[in-house]
């Protein structure tokens, strides 16, 4: 399936880069092996994607809250920010 998707996206170099980045991150997260056939409907894969979605939502919520705080009271964040 991924081979077919990659072939369709190969016409657009940016789309291929995006797909490769996604595959690299899935391999790094342990959701896919480097090569071979994979079942994308497996329960453990769906559960892991759900966990990642929740984690991403939590991270985005914190980021949005910090941006609002930075606009409302920038001095409050200064002691919390490390120079590096």
C-alpha positions, 0 to 999 in steps of 0.5 A: 500500500505504501509503495502505491502511495509513494508512487502516486506522490513521487510526481511531487518531490515535497510530498515524497519528502513528507512521506519519508519524514512520516515513515522515519518517525513511525520507524523511530516510534517503533510502529513500523519496521524498516522494510516489509509489509505492514498491516495498518489496521492492527489494533496496536497501531491504531492505539499508538496513533490514538496515544500520539494524537492525544499527546500532540493535542496536549502539547499544542494546548500547552503551547497555545496557553504559553503564547497567550500568557506571553502576550498578556504578561511577558514578564511572567515567563522570563524567569521560566525560560532558559537561555539555551 
